[in-house]
Amino acid sequence: MSDPIKVASEWYVRINEPDASDEDRRAFACWKAASPANADAWERIRKVNEPFEGLEPAISKAVLLQHESTSLSRRRVLKKLGIVVVLSSSGLLAYRQQPWQAVLADYSTGKGENRTLALPDATELVLNTGTAIDTRYSESSRTVVLLKGEILVETGHGSGISAPFKVQTRHGTVTALGTRFSVRDHGDHISVNVFKDSVLIKSSNHQEERIISADWSASFSKDTAPETTPLLPGSDLWAKGILSVNDMPLKQFLLELGRYHDGFLRCDQAIENIPVSGSFPVNDINEILSSLKNTHPVRIETVTRYWITLKPA
């Protein structure tokens, strides 16, 4: 289930954009009314940002930047804004968390986007939807910091570079042992899929280190050692824009699909355990929903294009 605080912060940004539409506002109202947790999360986010709510965008920007050069980059501007938010939020939103996280990151993707990067050591990264990373490269370090989302890594070995390649997450570190692998931040845990060679996983607060070999997946948190399961076929197809699932419950499938859809997808409790299998191009949500309707006992109820519910047929 999505964290209401994270979702509320995303709504705050969306409905305060200059091009926010009436449809956006209706979808927001539906989300807020859907549960007391959503309404409470919205109130908390609103209170955090109260100091800025009375200002026109141009004026608020001028206040924040009155001592800065007019050539200040957008990224530096928003880092200043991030610091202001931290100081006024009483710890509710930490620096670099949503919704500013992606803007402050070295590299990021929005919903429904992926991006391929070539790093200085010839390592290739693919960023999945809704991902943000920082890179820390020096003579003694090759580290990618996964702030949110999911990455696929194929490590390189550029000339003169010998430092181990690491992915740092909020729960621990994944060190490449000459390999191809993916790392995903689920919030309360990290998952790792190893497609070639192996990786070394070290949880932040757990002493045990564990090597995970090719064709295995691992899940860990800062307080737990990695638990392994066999790698599912097609686990890396997202890098090609394909969501591959095998007997995944409909509720979970919609959560996965929702990572690529700018809105909310949910289903009636009566059908949430219907198994879904197949490979689905994530760039056409409407086609996927139509396919589900044609192959499963479900019907589609649409409030707006941002609020879609699947119900029993």
Secondary structure as GFF3:
##gff-version 3
##sequence-region A 1 313
A	DSSP	alpha_helix	4	15	.	.	.	ID=ss1
A	DSSP	alpha_helix	22	33	.	.	.	ID=ss2
A	DSSP	alpha_helix	36	48	.	.	.	ID=ss3
A	DSSP	three_ten_helix	50	52	.	.	.	ID=ss4
A	DSSP	alpha_helix	57	64	.	.	.	ID=ss5
A	DSSP	alpha_helix	74	88	.	.	.	ID=ss6
A	DSSP	alpha_helix	101	104	.	.	.	ID=ss7
A	DSSP	beta_strand	107	108	.	.	.	ID=ss8
A	DSSP	beta_strand	115	118	.	.	.	ID=ss9
A	DSSP	beta_strand	124	127	.	.	.	ID=ss10
A	DSSP	beta_strand	132	138	.	.	.	ID=ss11
A	DSSP	beta_strand	141	154	.	.	.	ID=ss12
A	DSSP	beta_strand	165	168	.	.	.	ID=ss13
A	DSSP	beta_strand	172	185	.	.	.	ID=ss14
A	DSSP	beta_strand	190	203	.	.	.	ID=ss15
A	DSSP	beta_strand	209	213	.	.	.	ID=ss16
A	DSSP	beta_strand	216	221	.	.	.	ID=ss17
A	DSSP	beta_strand	224	230	.	.	.	ID=ss18
A	DSSP	three_ten_helix	237	240	.	.	.	ID=ss19
A	DSSP	beta_strand	242	249	.	.	.	ID=ss20
A	DSSP	alpha_helix	250	258	.	.	.	ID=ss21
A	DSSP	beta_strand	264	267	.	.	.	ID=ss22
A	DSSP	three_ten_helix	269	271	.	.	.	ID=ss23
A	DSSP	beta_strand	275	281	.	.	.	ID=ss24
A	DSSP	alpha_helix	285	295	.	.	.	ID=ss25
A	DSSP	beta_strand	298	304	.	.	.	ID=ss26
A	DSSP	beta_strand	307	312	.	.	.	ID=ss27
###
